[in-house]
Amino acid sequence: MVDYETSNSKCKHSRRIRYPFGKYKRGFDFFECCKGLVLLRHVARDSGNTLVIWNPCTDEFKKLPVYPPFESDIDMASVEFGIGYDSQAEDFKVVSIEAIRGKNGVRFRFRLRTSSWERLKDLVIEDLSFGSLPDMARIPVNGTLSWIVDKSGFKVIVSFDFEKEEFKEKKMAYLFNESYRTTLCVLKESLCLLGFKHFDRFAGKVGELNLKGKGKTTSGTELFTIKLQNHFGYVRNLMPLQYFGSGEVLLSIEIDDGSFIVLYDPQYDTVTTLYEYLDPGLCCSSHTSIFLKSQISLNTGTYLREYAD
């Protein structure tokens, strides 16, 4: 975990947390930050799958009750999860989607206040398939959480409204040409599309998506392009983390030798390195995310630091 101080544009290493729920099988799955709370899934050798809501600022955590039974015999590790805040109910919610035979999704919703799961109306989309999402795509925007879903050969953005508990879908607009691999991210409190070239890995583009229009397809505008070869050479991965009012963008960059957190100025095409990871085996830009510190209590009185050496 790294602290970034906006007042002096510096990053500093904070600490590592020992997780208390058994030995690793495949490590952690990260399912979003929302108002300072983080949703994690831990797949362990000796204790199966565990869902946890954690406040990294206070280290308080809540282990969610056993996930409700599926209609199909499927490993929970293949289920998609998300956390969001219902401002009307003043409550945090967790939503889950289980793809069954690639055709539809069984959905459940968990309320933090009542600590209980409830079955929702199934999501029916032909050939339902969730692609691998970077951590920065797992952040709610205006009370909704979005995924890119494959539907009959084209890309659809499916969004869940935590207040209305409804799913909506729109065909995704292609802001970049076919040479760019695309994924979602969140900047300027807006849902954005990151384009990253498949082959030369020398350029990245970011565009802002608009899901509020009346049409069946999203619209969007390009925010900036970064010519990666000018600063880093060949780049294995790229992820925008935060957009500042000055126009600068916080980026996570992964190269063969390690990963870097940098401040990029699109206007002047300048890069300032803020933090670097020297071990390439420990870091991946798609698994880098930000959260804003919060003192929100989970009312459990259980803290991860109690398990540290």
Salt bridges, closest charged atoms under 4 A:
GLU5 OE2 - LYS12 NZ 3.44
ASP29 OD2 - ARG26 NH2 2.56
ASP29 OD2 - ARG41 NH2 2.92
ASP59 OD2 - ARG15 NH1 2.98
GLU71 OE2 - ARG119 NH2 2.95
GLU80 OE2 - ARG138 NH1 2.51
ASP86 OD2 - LYS93 NZ 2.80
GLU118 OE1 - ARG109 NH2 2.97
ASP122 OD1 - ARG119 NH2 2.92
ASP135 OD1 - HIS287 ND1 3.77
ASP150 OD1 - LYS155 NZ 2.60
GLU165 OE2 - LYS93 NZ 2.80
GLU165 OE2 - ARG109 NE 2.56
GLU165 OE2 - ARG111 NH2 3.93
GLU169 OE1 - LYS151 NZ 2.79
GLU208 OE1 - LYS188 NZ 3.88
GLU222 OE2 - LYS205 NZ 3.67
GLU254 OE2 - ARG236 NH2 3.26
ASP269 OD1 - HIS231 NE2 3.07
ASP309 OD1 - ARG18 NH1 3.03
